[in-house]
Amino acid sequence: MLAPAAEALGVRFSVLAETADAPATQVISEVTVGDYTDFATLKAFAETVDVVTFDHEHVPPEHLQALAEAGHAIRPGPQALIFAQDKILMRAKMDDLGLPNPAWATITSVADAEAFAERVGLPFILKTPRGGYDGKGVRVIEDLAEVSDWLEEMPQLLAEEKVDFTRELAVMVGRSPMGQTAVWPVVETWQQNGVCKEAIAPAPGLPADKATAITEAILKVAGALDVTGVMAMEMFETPEGFLINEFAMRPHNTGHWTQDGAVTSQFEQHLRAVLDLPLGSPAAREEVSVMVNVLGADHEDLYQPYFHVMAHDPAIKVHLYGKSVRPGRKVGHVNAYGYDRDSVLARARHAADFIAGVDVDPYPDIPAPTHLAADDEKETL
């Protein structure tokens, strides 16, 4: 999804892919197939480009540090990326910055877990510090007996209090080496089995003072960590305010709505930022924008339902990833936008679920936009 933005900016774009049939290889001509954990492979690739950036956080930080010391432009740099790679370091840094964290502790023994349980109670959340995503590497601990087996596999774990939140929120910022920043509206997100399913921009009913506090928080993080590129901050909203959950220093699922709903998409902004170009406007194009993920289900044929969705709702924007289908896997997303949240959300949900095969009604009764429905002289499309 970075490739169209690169083409529009007139930027040559190359990719280091793990396999010859990876999704990026389907749309990018300059492809190197190799192992991103192998330093020699990374170094050879870095020597072919002016700037190296990422679509995940799993590149070994020691390799990135070595590339940076050799004079390669690594953006975001390893000194920033480590806080998205290691959740324990991230928690400690948020405390240092005075930003709202849930209660947490580093766990290296059952005794550590017992002490944490005495402090926050049961259940609590246990995470692998590195590598977890989409609900992977996370456990809800109801009984301390559930801790010991994981410690046999992982010498260090992160414990967090189980937050009693009202909803989940996310916000994204773009930041360039020159220090220019641009923040998109805060969005409401909803997770299905630990995987982001929906994002609504802007977050419905979010008080202005809370939106301002969230914007100030992500700007503080981006500046303190010297972030280059786009960064997502996911949060739990609570009656008292919000608590930071996780970071991603790359284009992120919660920002996919920007492809069609913002003046500048997260993908274009990421390229502008890592190339130190002036940033684009993050303003929303419409009153409401919605992203709903297409999660793999029981059938592999996405084309026929995709074809129907495009014909049934020509204003829907469908983005498929070229991935093989398996249950729960993110294989695409749809965006919809307009001025009536109920209608926009219903359209996006139907399109995503019909493509996935979990909604089998080809002609659902989608609610009409409220102010149009009340005006008999206007035709509702």
Protein Blocks (a to p, Z undefined) as FASTA:
>chain_A
ZZmmmmmnopacddddfbfkbfklmmpfbdcdddfkbmklmmmmmmmpmbdcdfbfkbcf
klmmmmmmnopacdddfklmmmmmpmklmmmmmmmnopacddddddfbfklmmmmmmmno
padddddfbhpaghiaiacdfbfklmmmmmmmpmbdcdddddddfbdcdddddddfkopa
cdddddddddeehiafbdcdddehiafklmmmmmmmmmmmmmmnopacjddddddddfkl
padfbdcddddfklmmmmmmpmbdfklmmmmmmnopacddfbdfbfbdcdddddddfbfb
lklmmmmmmmmmmmbccddehiacdehiafbdcddddjblklmmmmmmmmmmmmnopacc
fbdcddddfklmmmmkbccZZ
